[in-house]
Amino acid sequence: KAGVTQTPRYLIKTRGQQVTLSCSPISGHRSVSWYQQTPGQGLQFLFEYFSETQRNKGNFPGRFSGRQFSNSRSEMNVSTLELGDSALYLCASSLTTMNTEAFFGQGTRLTVV
Amino acid sequence: TQLLEQSPQFLSIQEGENLTVYCNSSSVFSSLQWYRQEPGEGPVLLVTVVTGGEVKKLKRLTFQFGDARKDSSLHITAAQPGDTGLYLCAVTDSWGKLQFGAGTQVVVTP
């Protein structure tokens, strides 16, 4: 069974640009969560989608947004990039909405210059 | 304020030694998970503990959930270089969000 797939693996963007990251969950998983990981803040919850609806949102500015498609694939978008947005962005999928067992992708390493 | 406090932040030991890392909170949880993350990879789930006082073993790793379900520990016996990684504990909060501790970075040198 294929795991969680995130694309791209690496990305370099300039301040002010926008970026879209993609996540394909494990087949049959309907919940997808996104996290930002930085050395100083650790893993910070961004948002969770279940059946195309945003179910939970973390404490991030409105520049961070996401969506989920009918096939459970998810995308997250960051607009007007700032240097501080440089991080590893991780996607996790799980069967249920309670995220009792989350399976992570390898992440997308975003560098903003 | 972090929901979960992990200690120590960093641990460096020689191969063959034992180590214990801790995950503490002032809140009670119905379950707690431990993950290991290697450089350049996403976290991988190691175990979920659900019952107060529960002890689970995974080869040389022993996980314990506190009686009051507020804390947990991970003990590694005879550590090997392959045990190197960031160990993270996580719980589902009252809003259904999976929240992580800051992690303990473990380095095992040959």
Interface residues (C-beta under 8 A of the other chain):
Chain A: V4 S33 Y35 G42 L43 F45 E48 R55 N56 G58 L90 A92 T97 M98 N99 T100 E101 A102 F103 F104 G105 Q106 G107 R109
Chain B: S31 Q33 G40 E41 G42 P43 V44 L45 T48 L88 A90 T92 W95 G96 K97 L98 Q99 F100 G101 A102 G103
